[in-house]
Amino acid sequence: MTTGVDNWGPTTGVRTQFSLICHYLQAREIMIRTITIIGFLMLGVIFNSYADDSDRIDRLEKKVQELNLRISKLESLLRESSENKVLVPSHEGWKSVHNWRKLATDMSASDVQKILGEPQRVDGGNLATWYYGNGGTVMFFNGRVNRWMEPRE
């Protein structure tokens, strides 16, 4: 006979508690699995990025070695070319591009003359231009080098 009340007895509360504990344990197990999966995914991403960085570092180190080798070869060529330079007499210094590269702004006209020699032609006064046979020019302002144009090789 039913009285409108469920079968509540002394074990009904225990069953409810047991059911709640089971649900709690299931939810906890799902959460632990989810966290574990997320952890493994994060480790995969980290190791993948480490591998990418490692490959990138290896490529960069190889490139640095190649560049160092190229620099060594260029330095060797420069040393050889400076050892095999043809000496140009001081009055014909304008024939050597090396001498043109010794010029500096604010240099005096006499210093330029020592390096390049006598110009082929001179124009001007305070603002003067010296012309040399190879197309190079030196411009002076008040007796000091303002700028110059090296000859074309």
LOGU-756261 format. One line per 4 residues: number of its first residue (from 1); for each residue z, y, x of C-alpha. Coordinates in nm, 4 decimals. Example, Ala and Ser with C-alpha at 12.3 -4.5 7.8 and 13.67 -1.06 7.14 Angstrom:
1) 0.7800 -0.4500 1.2300 ~ 0.7140 -0.1060 1.3670
***
This chain:
1) 0.0000 0.0000 0.0000 ~ -0.0813 0.3386 0.1317 ~ 0.1348 0.6363 0.0801 ~ -0.1026 0.8984 0.2144
5) 0.0551 0.8802 0.5576 ~ -0.1135 0.6933 0.8377 ~ 0.0553 0.4042 0.9928 ~ 0.2996 0.5878 1.2034
9) 0.5293 0.3633 1.3810 ~ 0.7279 0.3616 1.6990 ~ 0.4201 0.2692 1.9106 ~ 0.1896 0.5319 1.7660
13) 0.3154 0.8033 2.0064 ~ 0.2765 0.5722 2.3051 ~ -0.0805 0.4922 2.2072 ~ -0.1603 0.8622 2.1779
17) -0.0043 0.9355 2.5171 ~ -0.1878 0.6396 2.6716 ~ -0.5152 0.7622 2.5191 ~ -0.4552 1.1138 2.6574
21) -0.3758 0.9758 3.0018 ~ -0.6963 0.7666 2.9947 ~ -0.9024 1.0728 2.9005 ~ -0.7310 1.2747 3.1742
25) -0.8025 1.0032 3.4348 ~ -1.1665 0.9787 3.3260 ~ -1.2111 1.3554 3.3455 ~ -1.0404 1.3582 3.6865
29) -1.2675 1.0793 3.8124 ~ -1.5772 1.2678 3.6914 ~ -1.4520 1.5851 3.8623 ~ -1.3886 1.3979 4.1894
33) -1.7376 1.2419 4.1777 ~ -1.8919 1.5835 4.1070 ~ -1.7051 1.7450 4.3966 ~ -1.8036 1.4563 4.6253
37) -2.1706 1.4889 4.5291 ~ -2.1585 1.8668 4.5813 ~ -1.9916 1.8110 4.9194 ~ -2.2633 1.5700 5.0315
41) -2.5342 1.8095 4.9126 ~ -2.3726 2.0928 5.1088 ~ -2.3529 1.8740 5.4197 ~ -2.7214 1.7918 5.3792
45) -2.8089 2.1607 5.3603 ~ -2.5917 2.2415 5.6633 ~ -2.7376 1.9616 5.8758 ~ -3.0893 2.0554 5.7692
49) -3.0363 2.4182 5.8670 ~ -2.8804 2.3052 6.1958 ~ -3.1874 2.0921 6.2632 ~ -3.4139 2.3895 6.1827
53) -3.2101 2.6147 6.4137 ~ -3.2167 2.3516 6.6862 ~ -3.5969 2.3215 6.6645 ~ -3.6296 2.6996 6.6623
57) -3.4060 2.7338 6.9686 ~ -3.6077 2.4660 7.1507 ~ -3.9328 2.6506 7.0741 ~ -3.7847 2.9832 7.1868
61) -3.6553 2.8326 7.5126 ~ -3.9981 2.6840 7.5809 ~ -4.1609 3.0230 7.5121 ~ -3.9162 3.1961 7.7498
65) -4.0032 2.9451 8.0233 ~ -4.3756 3.0077 7.9680 ~ -4.3230 3.3850 7.9846 ~ -4.1146 3.3552 8.3015
69) -4.3938 3.1529 8.4613 ~ -4.6512 3.4154 8.3595 ~ -4.4328 3.6939 8.5011 ~ -4.3933 3.5050 8.8286
73) -4.7706 3.4630 8.8562 ~ -4.8307 3.8329 8.7810 ~ -4.5687 3.9410 9.0348 ~ -4.7324 3.7155 9.2931
77) -5.0716 3.8718 9.2213 ~ -4.9233 4.2202 9.2527 ~ -4.7645 4.1335 9.5879 ~ -5.0930 3.9904 9.7140
81) -5.2917 4.2947 9.6009 ~ -5.0441 4.5374 9.7605 ~ -5.0604 4.3433 10.0873 ~ -5.4411 4.3490 10.0876
85) -5.4769 4.7208 10.0117 ~ -5.7472 4.9112 10.1835 ~ -5.5961 5.2140 10.3505 ~ -5.7647 5.5357 10.2460
89) -5.7582 5.8241 10.4914 ~ -5.5209 6.1000 10.3753 ~ -5.8025 6.3525 10.3264 ~ -5.9691 6.1016 10.0885
93) -5.6545 5.9972 9.9007 ~ -5.8212 6.0868 9.5727 ~ -6.0357 5.7695 9.6051 ~ -5.7317 5.5436 9.5529
97) -5.5878 5.4984 9.2036 ~ -5.2653 5.3985 9.3773 ~ -5.2376 5.7538 9.5135 ~ -5.3007 5.9055 9.1698
101) -5.0043 5.7084 9.0405 ~ -4.7801 5.8785 9.2965 ~ -4.8245 6.2128 9.1185 ~ -4.5394 6.3551 8.9112
105) -4.5001 6.6566 8.6875 ~ -4.3536 6.9660 8.8569 ~ -4.4891 6.8516 9.1946 ~ -4.6076 7.1331 9.4207
109) -4.9740 7.1915 9.5013 ~ -4.9114 7.1180 9.8696 ~ -4.7553 6.7787 9.7831 ~ -5.0597 6.6930 9.5702
113) -5.2868 6.7973 9.8559 ~ -5.0954 6.5664 10.0943 ~ -5.1412 6.2722 9.8558 ~ -5.4968 6.3277 9.7253
117) -5.6491 6.5577 9.9861 ~ -5.8631 6.8652 9.9270 ~ -6.0137 6.8965 9.5794 ~ -6.3895 6.9220 9.5403
121) -6.3539 7.2309 9.3205 ~ -6.0693 7.4601 9.2027 ~ -6.0719 7.6736 8.8856 ~ -5.8128 7.9252 8.7700
125) -5.5080 8.1084 8.8978 ~ -5.1650 8.0588 8.7344 ~ -5.3263 7.7944 8.5158 ~ -5.5427 7.6068 8.7677
129) -5.7415 7.2856 8.7597 ~ -5.8355 7.0847 9.0662 ~ -6.1414 6.8596 9.0357 ~ -6.2012 6.5588 9.2592
133) -6.5237 6.3716 9.3324 ~ -6.4311 6.0616 9.1335 ~ -6.3726 6.2511 8.8062 ~ -5.9959 6.2886 8.8432
137) -5.8353 6.6242 8.7674 ~ -5.4963 6.7825 8.8283 ~ -5.3788 7.0775 8.6198 ~ -5.1221 7.3223 8.7554
141) -4.9120 7.5880 8.5862 ~ -4.7612 7.8451 8.8225 ~ -4.8351 7.6254 9.1245 ~ -4.6691 7.3108 8.9796
145) -4.8304 6.9978 8.8357 ~ -4.8418 7.0201 8.4596 ~ -5.0564 6.7106 8.3971 ~ -5.3388 6.5091 8.5479
149) -5.6081 6.2632 8.4543 ~ -5.6662 5.9658 8.6801 ~ -6.0251 5.8746 8.7582 ~ -6.1793 5.5908 8.5665
153) -6.2140 5.2815 8.7760
***
